[in-house]
Amino acid sequence: MPLSANQRQRYARHLVLDEIGEAGQEKLLKAKVLIIGAGGLGSPAAFYLAAAGIGTIGLMDGDTVDLSNLQRQILHTTTSIGEQKVSSAAQRLHDLDPDITLNLYPLWCTANNAEEIVAQYDFVIDATDNFGSKFLISRACHYAVKPYSHAGIREFYGQTMTVHPGATTCYHCLFHESGIPDETIPKGTLCALPGIIGSIQATEAIKHILTIGVPLTNTLLTCDTLTMNIRKVPVRRNPHCLLCSA
Ligand SMILES: [Zn+2]
């Protein structure tokens, strides 16, 4: 379907890019991206994907908004304290673009629901804040054969990598479930750090949908905000990976 006059204006700065243009914008409007976690990483990722014109965005999070979230989770505001995070996020995203289709999952991602939901999308953003969910999401994406963006943040440090299941280094190739550290003590996070990493995740989703550029696969991007050392560390598939080697 050709773009409306309104869409032409809204996406004007995309349309003048040779790599996007009208055909690319139409691809974005048809695309479906799932964001698991509507917190620090999910906030910028969802905001930019909605602004980019991703036609369908799935948002999954079982949590409610707490005052302590507002230091970094920019989708939420003081008036949304106590609300489901996905509802609070939906309000903000609809304010940005009323035409966007939002599928809301006010649930925790579990082994029972992950694969079925993941299978309905073109790209998945892991914006969760715990190791258990990351192993679960990478497993669900592997079995559903859906590309995903992994990310992790802690204190002043962040990392992210894009995975094409079965073809590139996966989360399980690099990290082992048996080595999950104790997470009972919440760690601090510099406010703008998830903004940096979540924006990279949104960019990777957009590049994948448009098939432009070089994906952040087989590469772990690490960011140290104290020194502003941002590095791309080459990583290889583990031939003994418990998930993708079999
Ligand atoms: Zn693997």
Residues whose N, C-alpha, C, O or C-beta is under 5 A from the ligand:
A	BS01	ZN	C170 H172 C173 C241 L243 C244
